[in-house]
Amino acid sequence: MLKGKTVVLGVTGSIAAYKAANLASMLVKLHADVHVIMTKNATNFIHPITFETLTNHKCLVDTFDRNFQYSVEHVALAKKADVMMIAPATANVIGKLAGGIADDMLTTTALACTCPKLIAPAMNTRMFENSIVQDNLKKLTLNDYQVIQPAVGFLACRDEGAGKLPKEEELLEYILKEIACEKDMKGLRVLVTAGPTMEAMDPVRYITNHSTGKMGYAIARNCMLRGADVTLVTGQTSIEKPRFVNIVPIESAREMFEEVTGRAPEQDIIIKAAAVADYRPQTVSVEKVKKSGDHMTLELEKTDDILKYLGEHKKEGQFLCGFSMETEHMLENSRAKLKKKNLDMIVANNLKQAGAGFGTDTNVITMITPEEEISLDLMSKEEAAGKILDEILKLRG
């Protein structure tokens, strides 16, 4: 994902420095070219050899170290970097950068960098909340730094509050957001639906389906990585929500209808990947329905057809993509749905095909438009999401 990208990772003198080693490892596994710069104080918490082993590059500490290739090292790295992250960032380094002080390899390189710069404070709660530190962070924000807010929790100093370095997975997402993808969707507003709906029978029971939301979440995340302003309307799922996306939780098909149709007019692209119930109980009991006999009859009524409504009210220039999960006659049924609901594209898959359908990390999809059908081989849902968005952008012209 990050092949050909250069990440400069700055590490300062905080107990949280140990997390930077795992972050460096995660970046290398994504094929990034990772260069680590440490302050001298940071070497008291973690040894440079750790980073050198992980990245296969010399870990830079001393500005005047002569044991590296001939170049003005801080300038060379600054020119090469696609993104720079300082994590953890102490109050001391934050203050230096805010004041334009460059007295070591880390601060010198940071001031020379013109790439996106991310800074993740980590310190005692009272230090973080100190008005001087907060003023310095505001100053950095005004000067092209993106400040990552610290997590709240139990700190190494035994205090409780804001000041923890966020988890490595979260720090990685900030880097991916900046450099993982070309920003070919920047300026576009995209609404994605995902997951199942739950149609209540009584306060205890409901009707639902097997959707996990994985496909919709992969699409929403891919849109975000490509620079779009993303809204994700989602049913209940057990998977982690994508970051940097406006999450709108719903339960029933009616709630999804209201949330989607209310936001639809302002969207450039709508992708309906959710598995919405076609029917709901005609009446919902206010009390738990007790067992009585061996059989129970449940009267059902149709839910609102969200996709049909969107097709009927599609504004000029808006792109509408639906999904079709079939068990037979996939192409015929999907093409009929494409036409009936006035869609620009429909993504079809067959639940009976190995590797496709609910709950898997893979999918086998066919993208259908009025003009053509594009069948793809088995791939991860993240890869499938990228292919879907590539086709949507191509069709938008």
N, C-alpha and C positions, 0 to 999 in steps of 0.2 A: 504493500500500500504506500510506503514511503520511499521506495527505491528512487535514488537520484536526489533525495532531499537531504539537506544538511541541517542538523539541530545542534545548537550550542546550548549546553546545560550549565548554568551557574549554580554553585553550591557554596553556601556560607555557613558560618559557625553557629549552628543550631543543632540540638539533639535530634531534630527531625531529618538531619542530613542522611541518615540511613535509608530513608525512603527514596532518595534520589538514585541509589544504586539499582533498585528494582525498576524505577522509571527508565533509567538508561538501558537496562536489559530489555524492557518491553519495546523500546524504540528500535533497538538493534534487531529484535525478532521481526519487526515490520520493515526491515531492510533500510532503515535510516542510517546516514553517516553521522555519528554522534561524537561531539567533542565536548569534553568536560573541563570547566575552569573552576578552580577552588580558591577561596581565600585561605590565608595561612591558618586562621582560626578554625576553618572547616576541617583541616587535616588532624585536629585534635579529636574529632568525632568519628572520622572515617578516613582510611588511608587511601592516597591516590592510586596505589597499585590495584585496588578494587575496581576503580573505574577504567584503568588502563587494560585490565584483564577483560572487562565486559565490552569495551568499545574498540579495542585494538588500536587506540591512539594514545599518545602521551598526554597525561593529565597536566594541564598548565596551572602553575601556582605563582612562580616567580617571574615578574616582568623582565628581569635581566638574566634569566637562565639562558645559557649559550648552547645547551644540549638539544637543539632542534634545528630543523632545516633552515637554510638562510632565507629569511623573509621577516618583515615587520609583523610578528605573529598576531598581535591583536587586530591589526588592520586587515591582514589576510583572512582571518576567521570572520571578521565583521563583513567583509565583501562576499564571502562564501555562504554565509548563513541564510537559510530560508526562514528560520524563526529562532528566537532566543528566549529561553525560560530561565528565570532565577528562582530556584525552589530547593530548599527553603531560603527566604530572604529575611535577614535580620533587620532590626530597627536601624542598626549602624549603616548597613549597605543602602537601605532605603534612603536614609538621610544624605549619604554621600551622593547618590544618583540625583536626588532632588536638588542638591546644591551644585551639581556639575563637577563634583570632585572626582578625579581619576588618579588614584594613588596606588593601584595594584592592577594585576592583569584582568580581573573580573570587571571592575568599574571602567577601566580603560577601553576594554572591548565593548562593553554595553554602550558607552557614549559614542563609539565609532559605528555601531550597528544602525542600519536604516531599515532592516527587516522588521516584521512584527515582533514586539517585545512583551513578554508575559512575566509578571512578578507575583510570587505567592508568599505573602508574609507568614512567618511562624515565630511566635514569641509568647511571653506571658500576657495574660488578658489585660492587665493594667497598663503594660507597655503598649499593647496594640491600641487600646482605647485612649492613650495619651494624646492630647490635642496636637502636640507637635508632630507625632507620628502620623496622625490622621491628615494634618495639613500637608505633610510630605507626600503621602499617598495621593491626595487630590492633585498636587502639583505634577506628579508623575503621570496621572491620568490625563491631565491637560497637555502633556508632552509625549503623547503617542505610546504610553505604556498601558497595557491592560492589567488591572489589578484583580487577582483571583481572591475572593473573600475566604478567610480561613474557616475551618470547621469549628464547631462548638463541642466541647467535651472536657474530659479529665486530662489535664496537662501534666507534663513531666515534673513540674514544680509543685504538683498536688493541688493546684488551683482548678476551678471549674469555670469554663467560659469560652469565649472566642479566642483563637490563637493557634489551634492545631493546624498543621499542614494537611490539606485534603488528601484523600486516598490517591494512590498512584494512578488508578484507573481514571479518576476525574481529571487529574493533571494531564494525562495522556489525551483525553478527549478535547481539552483546550488546544493542544498542539495539532491534533488531527483536524479540528475545525479550521485552523489557519492554513494548513498546507497539504492536507490529504488529497484534495480534489481541485480541479480547475473551477473557478467560480462562474460557471456558465449559466447559473440560475439566479445570479445576483439581481435583486430588484423584483423578482417574481414572488407573488403571494400564492402559496400552495396550501390547500386543505386536504388532509388525508384522514380516512376513517379506518379503524382497525378493531380487531377483537370481536367477541360475541355480544349479543344483547341478551338480557334476562327478563323474561315475561312472567310476572308474579301470578300465582294461583291463589295464594293466601300469604300470611306473614312469614311462613316457613318455607314453602315450596315455590319453585319457578321452573319455567321451560327455557332451555338454552341449547347450545351446540358445542362442538369440540374445538372451535377456533381458539388459538393461543395468542393471536395478534402478531406473530413473528414477521409475517410478510408485510403487514402495514407498518410495523415499527421500523423494519429495514428500509422501506420506502421513505418514511418521514426522516430518518437519520441521513439517508443519502441526499435528500433534498437540502437538508441543513448543511451538510458538508460541501454542497455545491453552491451555497450562498443564498438559498431561498429563505423567505420569511414563512415559517411553517406553523400551521395549526393542526394538531392531532386530536381528533375526536375519537375517544377510545372507550370500549367496554372494559369490564374488569378482566385483568390478566395477571399472571404471576411473574411476568418477565420485567426486567428493569426498563423504566421509561427512558427514551432518548433525551439527551441533554440539549439545551439551547432551542427547545421547541415549546410552543405554547400548548400545554396539555389541557384538554377539556374532557373530564371524566363523565361518563353516562352509564345508565343501566339498561333502560328499556329502549325499544325501537322508537317509541314516541319521543323520548328525550333526545335520541340521536337525530330524529327528523327536525326537531325544533332547533337544536344547536347547529346542525349543518345548513338548513335552509336560511337561518338567520344570518349566517356568515357568508353564504354562497355569493351574493352579488359583488363582494369586494375581492373575490379570488380570481387569479389568472388561470390556475389549474386546480381541478378537483379530482382526486383519486379515491374511489370508493372500494377499499379493500376489506371492509368489515363484513362479517357474516351476520346479517340482520335477519331476525326471525320473520317469517312470512305470515305467521299467525300468532295470536295471543289469546289467553282465556277471555271469554266474553264477559264474565263477571269475576271479580276478585273478592274473595271472602275476607272480611275484616278479622275473622277468627280462624284458627287452624281448623281445617276440615278433618273431621274424625273418620276413622275407618268404619264402613258399614257394608258388610257383605263382601263377596269375592270380586266384584267388578265396580268400576266407577266410570261414569260418562262425563267427559269434559267438553263443553261447548266452546268452540274457537271462532274467532273472527279475524279478518285480514288486518294486518298492520299497514301503516302508511308506506307507500312505495317511494322511498327517498330518491332512488335513481331516476325513476319516471318523472318525478316532480322536477328534479334538476335538469333533465333533458328538455322538459316543456318550458322551463324558465331560463334556459341558458342564454347568457348575454353574448353579444357579438365579441368574437375573439377569445372567448373562454374555452378551455379544453377540458372535456369531460371523459374520464376513463373509469370504466367499471370492471368488475371481476366476475368470473363465472366458474363455479365449482360444479362439475358434472360427474355422473357415473356411467353415462352412455350418450351416444350421439353428441359428443362434446362440440364439434365444429358447427353442426347444424343448429343446435340449441343456442350456442353462444352468438352465432351470426344473427339469428332471429332476435335475440335480446339486444344486440347492437343496434339494429334497425328500429325495433319497437320503442326503445327508450332514448333514441336520438343521441347516441354516444359517438364520440370521435374514435375511441378505441376500446376494446375489451380484452382483458387478459384471462385466458381460459386454462384450466387444468383439470385433469381427471383424477378423482379421489382414489381410483383403483390402480393407478399407475405407481410403480415402486418409486419412492423418493419424493412423491408429490403429496399435496394435501395438507391436512391439519397436523400440527404438533411436530413436524419434521424441521430440520435445519436446512433442508434442500427443497428444491421445487423443479418441476418440469412444466414450462409454460409455453403457450402459443399466443402471440399478440395478433389480434385480428382488427383490421380497419376496413372501411368500405372497399378499399382497393386491393388489399393483400392479406396474406396470413404468413406470419413469421414464427416458425417452430424452433425452440431452443432445446439444447440437450440438458441433462441433469446438471444443476449447479447450485451453489449456496443461495439462500434467499437474499443475501447481501449483493451477490453478483447479479441475480435476477432483477433486483431493484434497480441497479445501475443500467441494465439493458432496457428496462421499461422506460426509465427517464431519458435515456439516449433517444429512444424512438419517439417519445412525446416531443422532445425538443426539435427533432428533425421534422416532425409533422407540423409543428407550429411555424416552421420555416425560418 
